[in-house]
Amino acid sequence: MRARAVENLAYTATCQNLIGEEGEGPGLAMICSPEGVLAESTSEGLLVADCDLGRIRFLRAQEDGPRFPGGKACKAGVLWQWYRPELYSRQAAARPGLG
């Protein structure tokens, strides 16, 4: 889940098989940000974390590059900055309905 948070510069949450037949399970509940795991638990209950949407907006607005804005370990910028339409225009023209 952390990888999805980093790739999409978004918060992600998951819960996986927390309670088995015996009342206990090997599962995990987790809330992640692009900069780290905010909360995680292997027990039954409510998992809560503070999510700073302003920080996500800031990270998405940054130019893509090999630096850590604000001192946090996160790659800023979004993948659309790598988009190169000149590579796809001929393929799209050759296959109607794709472009």
VENWO-V489759 format. One record per residue. RES is the residue in one small letter. PHI is phi as a letter, one per 40 degrees, with the letter a starting at -180 (* if undefined). PSI is psi as a letter, one per 20 degrees, with the letter a starting at -180 (NA if undefined). D_LAST is the distance of its C-alpha to the last C-alpha in Angstrom with 2 decimals. Layout:
BEGIN
RES;PHI;PSI;D_LAST / RES;PHI;PSI;D_LAST
END
This chain:
BEGIN
m;*;h;31.22 / r;c;h;32.00 / a;c;g;29.18 / r;c;h;26.65 / a;c;g;28.33 / v;c;g;28.05 / e;c;h;24.39 / n;b;j;23.32 / l;f;l;26.17 / a;a;r;27.31 / y;c;q;30.39 / t;b;q;30.45 / a;a;q;33.20 / t;a;q;34.23 / c;b;p;37.27 / q;b;o;37.92 / n;f;l;40.89 / l;c;h;43.40 / i;b;o;46.07 / g;c;a;47.23 / e;c;h;49.96 / e;c;i;52.72 / g;g;i;51.40 / e;b;q;50.08 / g;a;r;47.00 / p;c;j;45.40 / g;c;a;42.33 / l;a;p;40.97 / a;b;p;39.61 / m;a;q;37.81 / i;b;p;36.17 / c;b;q;34.35 / s;b;r;33.07 / p;c;i;31.14 / e;b;j;34.61 / g;i;r;36.58 / v;c;p;37.89 / l;c;h;39.29 / a;a;q;41.17 / e;a;q;41.78 / s;a;q;44.26 / t;b;j;45.46 / s;b;r;47.61 / e;c;q;47.24 / g;i;a;46.81 / l;b;p;44.60 / l;b;p;42.58 / v;b;q;41.91 / a;a;q;40.44 / d;c;p;39.92 / c;b;o;36.29 / d;c;n;35.87 / l;c;h;32.60 / g;c;h;33.50 / r;c;g;33.46 / i;c;g;29.93 / r;d;g;28.77 / f;c;g;30.68 / l;c;g;29.17 / r;c;h;25.57 / a;c;i;26.43 / q;c;q;27.84 / e;c;p;26.37 / d;c;p;25.52 / g;i;r;28.49 / p;c;m;31.39 / r;a;r;33.71 / f;b;n;34.90 / p;c;p;34.87 / g;g;j;38.00 / g;g;j;39.60 / k;c;q;37.65 / a;c;n;36.05 / c;a;p;32.38 / k;c;o;29.48 / a;c;r;28.18 / g;g;r;24.75 / v;b;r;21.43 / l;c;h;18.80 / w;c;i;16.25 / q;c;i;18.75 / w;c;i;17.82 / y;c;p;14.07 / r;b;n;13.55 / p;d;h;10.32 / e;c;h;12.27 / l;c;h;12.32 / y;b;i;8.69 / s;c;g;7.81 / r;c;h;9.88 / q;c;g;8.69 / a;c;h;5.06 / a;c;h;7.27 / a;c;i;9.72 / r;b;n;8.10 / p;d;q;7.03 / g;g;i;5.81 / l;c;h;3.78 / g;b;NA;0.00
END
